[in-house]
Amino acid sequence: MIKDAEANAEADRKFEALVQARNQADGLAHAARKTLADAGDKASPEQKAAIESAIEGVETALKGDDKDAIDAAAAKLSEASAALAEKMYADAATASQQANDGAASGAEKGDVVDAEFEEVDETGKK
């Protein structure tokens, strides 16, 4: 049994690397689809076409057993979706900054209420 394990060790490593590449590529394709759906009209038609084409490339590569082809397709998809993801993060950061600026300016306008309070200790009562 040990001899069989030693004999198949290299095949097992290659299979594990293939499975990991497939999982990573599939996850990347799923994330790219979600990013594309979330982007809506923020993505240009050229970006959408490039990302969709790269997703199709990943799906085609996943049907085979060539780890290098899967890795190459995943890299192409990552490159195609990077610009859109960067744009969405920048837009989110801008919106967050504007919300923070609005909250700060609201506090300056006197929307803050100072109140006095008194702590009541309930344990001393019978």
TADAHU-V48377 format. One record per residue. PHI is phi in whole degrees, -180 to 180 (* if undefined). PSI is psi in whole degrees, 0 to 359 (999 if undefined). Layout:
BEGIN
phi=PHI psi=PSI
phi=PHI psi=PSI
END
This chain:
BEGIN
phi=* psi=320
phi=-66 psi=321
phi=-64 psi=322
phi=-64 psi=318
phi=-65 psi=317
phi=-66 psi=322
phi=-68 psi=327
phi=-99 psi=6
phi=-60 psi=315
phi=-66 psi=318
phi=-64 psi=322
phi=-65 psi=319
phi=-63 psi=317
phi=-64 psi=318
phi=-64 psi=318
phi=-63 psi=319
phi=-64 psi=321
phi=-65 psi=316
phi=-64 psi=317
phi=-64 psi=319
phi=-63 psi=318
phi=-63 psi=314
phi=-62 psi=317
phi=-65 psi=315
phi=-65 psi=319
phi=-65 psi=318
phi=-63 psi=320
phi=-65 psi=319
phi=-64 psi=318
phi=-63 psi=315
phi=-64 psi=322
phi=-66 psi=319
phi=-61 psi=316
phi=-65 psi=316
phi=-62 psi=318
phi=-64 psi=319
phi=-68 psi=319
phi=-69 psi=329
phi=-69 psi=326
phi=58 psi=237
phi=-88 psi=4
phi=-72 psi=335
phi=-87 psi=136
phi=-74 psi=159
phi=-58 psi=327
phi=-68 psi=318
phi=-64 psi=316
phi=-59 psi=314
phi=-63 psi=318
phi=-66 psi=318
phi=-68 psi=316
phi=-63 psi=321
phi=-65 psi=319
phi=-67 psi=323
phi=-62 psi=316
phi=-62 psi=322
phi=-63 psi=319
phi=-65 psi=315
phi=-62 psi=321
phi=-66 psi=316
phi=-65 psi=326
phi=-67 psi=339
phi=-74 psi=340
phi=-99 psi=184
phi=-115 psi=18
phi=-93 psi=106
phi=-61 psi=320
phi=-64 psi=321
phi=-67 psi=321
phi=-65 psi=315
phi=-63 psi=318
phi=-65 psi=317
phi=-65 psi=321
phi=-66 psi=320
phi=-65 psi=320
phi=-65 psi=319
phi=-66 psi=318
phi=-61 psi=317
phi=-66 psi=319
phi=-68 psi=325
phi=-91 psi=349
phi=-63 psi=317
phi=-64 psi=319
phi=-68 psi=317
phi=-63 psi=319
phi=-62 psi=318
phi=-64 psi=318
phi=-66 psi=320
phi=-65 psi=321
phi=-65 psi=318
phi=-64 psi=320
phi=-66 psi=320
phi=-66 psi=321
phi=-64 psi=316
phi=-64 psi=320
phi=-65 psi=318
phi=-65 psi=320
phi=-66 psi=322
phi=-66 psi=319
phi=-66 psi=320
phi=-65 psi=321
phi=-66 psi=321
phi=-68 psi=321
phi=-68 psi=319
phi=-70 psi=330
phi=-67 psi=324
phi=-69 psi=327
phi=-71 psi=337
phi=-81 psi=358
phi=94 psi=22
phi=-80 psi=357
phi=-90 psi=135
phi=-112 psi=124
phi=-90 psi=132
phi=-135 psi=148
phi=-98 psi=149
phi=-142 psi=162
phi=-131 psi=129
phi=-79 psi=134
phi=-112 psi=127
phi=-94 psi=111
phi=-79 psi=344
phi=-75 psi=338
phi=-80 psi=349
phi=-84 psi=149
phi=-103 psi=999
END
